[in-house]
Amino acid sequence: MSDSLRTALDWISGTPLRIAIILVSAIMMQAFGTRAIDRAMNRLATTDLIPGPRNIVARQKERARTIGGVFSSTLKTVIWVVASAMALGEFGFNLGPLIASAGILGVALGLGAQTLVRDVLSGIFMLVEDQYGVGDNVDVLDVQGVVEKVGLRITCVRDSRGTLWYLRNGEILKVGNQSQSG
């Protein structure tokens, strides 16, 4: 075997192979994690946790679908942030200063992005308190329509004219939900 071929094989079996393994692992973790979340949320949606009227079971399905979407997007974000950091480490970047500066940047963002933090916290409380979910007919701010997507930061509502409204959760001070019965 020639020296140039041996050098090329050594190079390929080094950093590029490790980065490919990181990317394939991230893709597999995302696929398995998303599938596990979907299965758990489907099981939660079909289990009769609270015996009672039929509309409670339908509400439980909507809530499971909403929370499943939030879990899936959070999982994807965490997986790809970690995979990116690992890939940067393979290229020889020193991650110690990057992590330290991320902490300082986090403090700066916390001070500068208070509305973002308020939106996310409001989204968490909205999900925990089950104020509304996907498919609910709501009256939010000056928009009346059906909830199409619920996230930690924004809620998407489609009105009767077909307009899709993106509402920041931190701006929603009161919600009228016609889909929930007392």
C-alpha positions as CSV (number, residue, x, y, z in Angstrom):
1,M,0.0,0.0,0.0
2,S,1.4,3.4,-0.9
3,D,2.1,6.1,1.6
4,S,-0.5,8.5,0.2
5,L,-3.2,5.8,0.3
6,R,-2.2,4.9,3.9
7,T,-2.3,8.6,4.9
8,A,-5.7,9.1,3.3
9,L,-7.1,6.0,5.1
10,D,-5.6,7.2,8.4
11,W,-7.2,10.6,7.9
12,I,-10.6,9.2,6.9
13,S,-10.6,6.8,9.9
14,G,-9.9,9.7,12.2
15,T,-11.9,12.9,12.5
16,P,-14.3,12.4,9.5
17,L,-15.3,8.9,10.7
18,R,-15.9,10.2,14.3
19,I,-18.0,13.1,13.0
20,A,-20.0,10.7,10.8
21,I,-20.6,8.5,13.9
22,I,-21.8,11.6,15.9
23,L,-24.2,12.6,13.1
24,V,-25.6,9.1,12.6
25,S,-26.0,8.7,16.4
26,A,-27.8,12.0,16.6
27,I,-30.2,11.1,13.8
28,M,-30.8,7.7,15.4
29,M,-31.4,9.2,18.9
30,Q,-33.8,11.7,17.4
31,A,-35.7,9.0,15.5
32,F,-35.9,6.7,18.6
33,G,-36.6,9.5,21.0
34,T,-39.4,11.0,18.8
35,R,-40.9,7.5,18.4
36,A,-40.8,6.8,22.1
37,I,-42.4,10.2,22.9
38,D,-45.1,9.5,20.2
39,R,-45.8,6.1,21.7
40,A,-45.9,7.4,25.2
41,M,-48.3,10.2,24.3
42,N,-50.5,7.8,22.3
43,R,-50.7,5.5,25.3
44,L,-51.5,8.5,27.5
45,A,-54.1,9.7,25.1
46,T,-55.9,6.3,24.9
47,T,-55.7,5.5,28.6
48,D,-58.8,6.5,30.6
49,L,-57.1,8.3,33.5
50,I,-60.2,10.1,34.7
51,P,-63.5,8.2,34.4
52,G,-66.2,10.5,33.3
53,P,-67.9,12.1,30.3
54,R,-66.6,11.5,26.8
55,N,-65.4,15.1,26.3
56,I,-62.8,14.6,29.0
57,V,-61.2,11.8,27.1
58,A,-61.1,13.9,23.9
59,R,-59.5,16.7,25.9
60,Q,-57.0,14.3,27.3
61,K,-56.0,13.3,23.7
62,E,-55.6,16.9,22.6
63,R,-53.4,17.7,25.7
64,A,-51.3,14.6,25.1
65,R,-50.7,15.6,21.5
66,T,-49.8,19.2,22.5
67,I,-47.3,18.0,25.2
68,G,-45.9,15.4,22.9
69,G,-45.1,18.1,20.3
70,V,-43.3,20.2,23.0
71,F,-41.3,17.2,24.2
72,S,-40.3,16.3,20.7
73,S,-39.0,19.7,19.8
74,T,-37.2,20.0,23.1
75,L,-35.5,16.6,22.5
76,K,-34.5,17.6,19.0
77,T,-32.9,20.8,20.2
78,V,-31.0,19.1,23.0
79,I,-29.7,16.3,20.7
80,W,-28.5,18.7,18.0
81,V,-26.9,21.2,20.4
82,V,-24.9,18.3,22.0
83,A,-24.0,16.8,18.6
84,S,-22.8,20.1,17.4
85,A,-20.6,20.6,20.4
86,M,-19.2,17.1,20.0
87,A,-18.5,17.8,16.3
88,L,-16.7,21.0,17.2
89,G,-14.7,19.2,19.7
90,E,-13.6,16.7,17.0
91,F,-12.3,19.7,14.9
92,G,-10.1,20.7,17.8
93,F,-12.2,23.5,19.3
94,N,-11.6,23.9,23.0
95,L,-15.2,23.7,24.4
96,G,-14.3,24.9,27.9
97,P,-14.2,28.6,27.0
98,L,-17.2,28.1,24.8
99,I,-19.2,26.6,27.7
100,A,-18.0,29.3,30.1
101,S,-19.0,32.1,27.6
102,A,-22.3,30.4,27.1
103,G,-23.0,30.9,30.8
104,I,-22.1,34.6,30.6
105,L,-24.2,34.9,27.4
106,G,-27.1,33.2,29.2
107,V,-27.0,35.9,31.9
108,A,-26.9,38.6,29.3
109,L,-29.7,37.0,27.3
110,G,-31.7,36.6,30.6
111,L,-31.4,40.3,31.2
112,G,-31.9,41.4,27.6
113,A,-34.5,38.9,26.5
114,Q,-37.0,39.2,29.4
115,T,-39.9,39.0,27.0
116,L,-38.7,35.7,25.6
117,V,-38.3,34.3,29.1
118,R,-41.8,35.6,30.0
119,D,-43.2,33.9,26.8
120,V,-41.6,30.6,27.7
121,L,-42.7,30.6,31.3
122,S,-46.2,31.6,30.3
123,G,-46.2,28.7,27.8
124,I,-45.1,26.2,30.5
125,F,-47.8,27.3,32.9
126,M,-50.4,27.3,30.2
127,L,-49.5,23.7,29.3
128,V,-49.4,22.6,33.0
129,E,-52.7,24.3,33.8
130,D,-54.3,23.0,30.6
131,Q,-55.8,26.3,29.6
132,Y,-56.2,25.3,26.0
133,G,-54.8,22.8,23.5
134,V,-54.7,22.0,19.8
135,G,-58.2,21.9,18.3
136,D,-59.8,24.1,21.0
137,N,-62.1,27.0,19.9
138,V,-60.7,30.0,21.8
139,D,-61.0,33.8,22.2
140,V,-57.5,35.1,22.8
141,L,-56.6,38.8,22.8
142,D,-58.7,40.1,19.9
143,V,-58.5,36.8,17.9
144,Q,-61.3,34.2,17.8
145,G,-60.5,30.8,16.2
146,V,-59.2,27.3,16.5
147,V,-55.8,26.5,18.1
148,E,-53.6,24.9,15.5
149,K,-50.3,24.7,17.3
150,V,-49.2,25.3,20.9
151,G,-45.5,25.8,21.7
152,L,-43.6,27.1,24.7
153,R,-43.2,30.5,23.1
154,I,-46.1,31.0,20.7
155,T,-49.6,29.8,20.1
156,C,-51.0,29.6,16.5
157,V,-54.7,30.3,16.1
158,R,-56.6,30.3,12.8
159,D,-59.6,32.6,12.7
160,S,-62.9,32.1,10.8
161,R,-61.5,34.0,7.7
162,G,-58.5,31.6,7.5
163,T,-55.9,33.9,8.8
164,L,-53.2,32.2,11.0
165,W,-52.3,34.3,14.0
166,Y,-49.1,33.8,15.9
167,L,-49.7,34.9,19.5
168,R,-46.8,35.2,22.0
169,N,-47.7,33.3,25.2
170,G,-46.4,36.1,27.4
171,E,-48.9,38.6,25.9
172,I,-51.9,36.4,26.5
173,L,-53.5,37.7,29.7
174,K,-56.9,36.1,29.4
175,V,-58.3,33.2,27.3
176,G,-61.9,32.2,26.6
177,N,-62.1,28.5,25.7
178,Q,-65.4,27.5,24.2
179,S,-64.2,23.8,23.9
180,Q,-63.9,23.2,27.6
181,S,-67.0,22.5,29.6
182,G,-67.1,23.4,33.3
